[in-house]
Amino acid sequence: LKEKTEDLKRERQLAEDLLHQMLPKSVAKQLRKCQKVEAENYDQVTIFFSDIVGFTSIAASCTPLQVVEMLNNLYVCFDTRIESYDVYKVETIGDAYMVVSGLPERNGTRHADEIAKMSLDLVAAVHQVVIPHMPMGRLELRAGIHTGPCVAGVVGYKMPRYCLFGDTVNTASRMESTSLPQKIHISSATYEALLVDDAYEIELRGEIEVKGKGKMKTYWLLGNKNYSVQN
């Protein structure tokens, strides 16, 4: 009976660990208790988007298995690295990778700093990812960041997902789509949030036309004066 109880505890822990990989712990806890998860408004968060440069053409020259293996290598690398930061991985959509800081647990004004350090780490890390079927090839990342308010909540009954909504999400996505290879494109809002500590090397990009937003003044995030990227 003692052995069976220990086996049950282990299985329950495995199930909980898996659930916490898919949903925030606070949300998973409410769902386990059959409680309704209320949508929540966040005044300030920082959202990161990235995708692989030329992914469509790379995928077209690969077998389906090779595409999956390549993305798995990339995401295992990223997933491991983001554990060093106070961030929450929202989802992956194809080759797109979305991360947020400042929710579901609020972290004061640290969200922009956490995402900025993480993004510098990921852009450096992508060159270390091995593509099994292209041993001489290297992936390149295009990244974008924006800071602002958003709403978060659980959507769906089967395979429920923790989703973010609001203009901040759209703008962060636009920062990524208008970025360049191996560059981190940030909005004015993120730039101002990072100015507080004067710890970052940032370069003005200038005004660019952003779909649905008109002209926006944006910047390139180049590095951190006090922080070196993990090897």
C-alpha positions as CSV (number, residue, x, y, z in Angstrom):
1,L,0.0,0.0,0.0
2,K,2.9,2.3,0.8
3,E,4.5,1.6,-2.6
4,K,1.2,2.3,-4.4
5,T,0.8,5.5,-2.5
6,E,4.3,6.7,-3.5
7,D,3.6,5.7,-7.1
8,L,0.4,7.7,-7.0
9,K,2.2,10.8,-5.6
10,R,4.8,10.6,-8.3
11,E,2.2,10.3,-11.1
12,R,0.2,13.2,-9.6
13,Q,3.4,15.3,-9.5
14,L,4.2,14.5,-13.1
15,A,0.7,15.5,-14.1
16,E,1.0,18.8,-12.2
17,D,4.4,19.5,-13.7
18,L,3.0,19.0,-17.2
19,L,0.0,21.2,-16.4
20,H,2.2,24.0,-15.2
21,Q,4.2,23.8,-18.4
22,M,1.0,24.6,-20.3
23,L,-0.7,27.1,-17.9
24,P,0.5,29.5,-15.2
25,K,0.5,27.8,-11.8
26,S,-2.1,30.3,-10.4
27,V,-4.4,29.6,-13.3
28,A,-3.9,25.8,-13.1
29,K,-4.7,25.8,-9.4
30,Q,-8.0,27.5,-10.1
31,L,-8.9,25.1,-12.9
32,R,-8.1,22.1,-10.8
33,K,-10.6,23.4,-8.2
34,C,-13.2,23.8,-11.0
35,Q,-13.2,27.5,-10.4
36,K,-13.8,30.0,-13.1
37,V,-10.7,31.9,-14.1
38,E,-11.5,35.6,-14.3
39,A,-9.9,37.7,-17.0
40,E,-7.5,40.2,-15.5
41,N,-6.3,43.6,-16.6
42,Y,-2.6,44.5,-16.3
43,D,-1.6,48.2,-16.4
44,Q,2.0,47.5,-17.7
45,V,3.6,44.4,-19.1
46,T,6.4,43.9,-21.7
47,I,5.8,41.5,-24.6
48,F,8.4,39.9,-26.8
49,F,7.9,38.3,-30.2
50,S,10.4,36.6,-32.4
51,D,10.5,34.5,-35.6
52,I,13.0,32.8,-37.8
53,V,14.3,34.8,-40.8
54,G,13.4,33.0,-44.1
55,F,11.6,30.2,-42.3
56,T,9.2,29.6,-45.2
57,S,12.0,29.0,-47.7
58,I,14.0,26.9,-45.1
59,A,10.9,24.7,-44.4
60,A,10.2,24.3,-48.2
61,S,13.6,22.6,-48.6
62,C,13.1,20.2,-45.7
63,T,11.1,17.1,-44.9
64,P,8.3,17.6,-42.3
65,L,10.4,15.6,-39.8
66,Q,13.4,17.9,-40.3
67,V,11.2,21.0,-39.8
68,V,9.9,19.6,-36.5
69,E,13.4,18.6,-35.4
70,M,14.8,22.0,-36.2
71,L,12.1,23.8,-34.3
72,N,12.3,21.5,-31.4
73,N,16.1,22.1,-31.1
74,L,15.4,25.9,-31.2
75,Y,12.6,25.9,-28.7
76,V,14.4,23.5,-26.2
77,C,17.3,26.0,-26.3
78,F,15.0,29.0,-25.8
79,D,12.9,27.3,-23.1
80,T,16.0,26.4,-21.1
81,R,17.4,29.9,-21.3
82,I,14.2,31.9,-20.4
83,E,14.1,30.0,-17.0
84,S,16.8,32.4,-15.9
85,Y,14.4,35.4,-16.2
86,D,11.1,36.5,-14.6
87,V,9.1,35.8,-17.7
88,Y,6.2,33.6,-18.9
89,K,6.2,31.9,-22.3
90,V,2.8,32.4,-23.8
91,E,3.0,30.2,-26.8
92,T,4.7,29.2,-30.0
93,I,3.0,29.5,-33.4
94,G,5.0,27.8,-36.1
95,D,8.3,29.6,-35.9
96,A,7.0,32.5,-33.8
97,Y,8.0,32.6,-30.1
98,M,6.0,34.8,-27.7
99,V,7.1,35.7,-24.1
100,V,5.7,38.2,-21.6
101,S,6.9,39.7,-18.3
102,G,4.7,41.3,-15.7
103,L,2.0,38.7,-15.7
104,P,0.4,36.5,-14.4
105,E,2.5,37.6,-11.5
106,R,3.1,41.3,-11.4
107,N,6.7,42.4,-10.9
108,G,6.5,46.1,-10.5
109,T,8.7,48.0,-13.1
110,R,11.0,45.1,-13.7
111,H,9.2,43.6,-16.7
112,A,11.0,45.6,-19.4
113,D,14.4,44.9,-18.0
114,E,13.6,41.1,-17.7
115,I,12.4,40.9,-21.3
116,A,15.4,43.0,-22.6
117,K,18.0,40.8,-20.9
118,M,16.2,37.7,-22.2
119,S,15.9,39.0,-25.7
120,L,19.7,39.7,-25.9
121,D,20.3,36.2,-24.6
122,L,18.0,34.5,-27.2
123,V,19.4,36.5,-30.2
124,A,22.9,35.4,-29.2
125,A,21.7,31.8,-28.5
126,V,20.1,31.2,-31.9
127,H,23.6,30.9,-33.5
128,Q,24.4,28.0,-31.3
129,V,21.4,26.0,-32.4
130,V,22.4,23.1,-34.6
131,I,20.2,22.3,-37.6
132,P,20.7,18.5,-38.1
133,H,20.0,18.5,-41.8
134,M,22.0,21.8,-42.4
135,P,25.2,21.4,-40.3
136,M,26.8,24.4,-41.9
137,G,23.7,26.6,-41.7
138,R,22.8,28.9,-38.9
139,L,19.4,30.3,-38.0
140,E,18.7,34.0,-37.7
141,L,16.2,35.6,-35.4
142,R,14.0,38.7,-35.9
143,A,12.8,40.2,-32.6
144,G,10.4,42.9,-31.4
145,I,9.4,44.3,-28.0
146,H,6.6,46.6,-26.8
147,T,5.5,47.8,-23.3
148,G,1.9,48.6,-22.4
149,P,-1.4,47.5,-20.8
150,C,-3.1,44.2,-21.7
151,V,-5.8,41.8,-20.6
152,A,-5.1,38.1,-19.9
153,G,-7.4,35.2,-19.4
154,V,-8.2,31.6,-20.2
155,V,-10.0,30.8,-23.5
156,G,-11.6,27.5,-24.4
157,Y,-12.9,24.4,-22.7
158,K,-11.0,21.7,-24.5
159,M,-7.3,22.4,-24.4
160,P,-7.8,25.8,-22.6
161,R,-5.2,28.4,-23.4
162,Y,-4.0,31.4,-21.4
163,C,-4.2,34.2,-23.9
164,L,-3.2,37.9,-24.0
165,F,-5.4,40.6,-25.6
166,G,-5.0,44.2,-26.5
167,D,-3.2,46.7,-28.6
168,T,0.1,46.0,-26.8
169,V,0.1,42.5,-28.2
170,N,-0.5,43.8,-31.7
171,T,2.2,46.5,-31.4
172,A,4.7,44.0,-30.1
173,S,4.0,41.8,-33.1
174,R,4.5,44.8,-35.4
175,M,7.8,45.5,-33.8
176,E,8.9,42.0,-34.7
177,S,7.6,42.0,-38.3
178,T,9.3,45.3,-39.0
179,S,12.6,44.2,-37.4
180,L,15.7,43.0,-39.2
181,P,17.8,39.8,-38.9
182,Q,19.6,39.4,-35.5
183,K,18.1,42.7,-34.4
184,I,15.9,43.6,-31.4
185,H,13.4,46.2,-32.4
186,I,11.8,48.2,-29.5
187,S,9.1,50.8,-29.3
188,S,9.3,54.2,-27.6
189,A,7.3,52.8,-24.6
190,T,9.9,50.1,-24.0
191,Y,12.8,52.5,-24.6
192,E,11.4,54.9,-21.9
193,A,10.9,51.9,-19.5
194,L,14.6,50.9,-20.0
195,L,15.9,54.4,-19.6
196,V,15.2,54.3,-15.9
197,D,18.4,52.3,-15.0
198,D,20.5,53.6,-17.9
199,A,21.9,50.1,-18.3
200,Y,21.3,49.5,-22.0
201,E,23.0,50.4,-25.2
202,I,20.1,51.6,-27.5
203,E,20.3,53.1,-30.9
204,L,17.6,55.3,-32.5
205,R,16.1,53.7,-35.6
206,G,13.9,56.7,-36.4
207,E,10.3,56.9,-37.6
208,I,9.0,54.0,-39.5
209,E,5.6,53.2,-41.0
210,V,3.8,50.5,-38.9
211,K,0.7,48.8,-40.3
212,G,-2.4,49.9,-38.5
213,K,-0.4,52.4,-36.3
214,G,1.0,54.9,-38.7
215,K,4.4,56.4,-38.1
216,M,6.2,55.3,-34.9
217,K,9.5,56.3,-33.4
218,T,11.4,53.1,-32.7
219,Y,14.9,51.9,-31.5
220,W,17.4,49.1,-31.7
221,L,18.3,47.3,-28.5
222,L,22.0,46.6,-28.8
223,G,23.2,45.4,-25.4
224,N,23.4,45.8,-21.7
225,K,26.3,47.7,-20.1
226,N,26.3,45.6,-16.9
227,Y,25.1,42.2,-18.1
228,S,26.8,39.7,-20.3
229,V,24.8,37.1,-22.2
230,Q,25.1,33.5,-21.0
231,N,27.5,31.3,-22.9
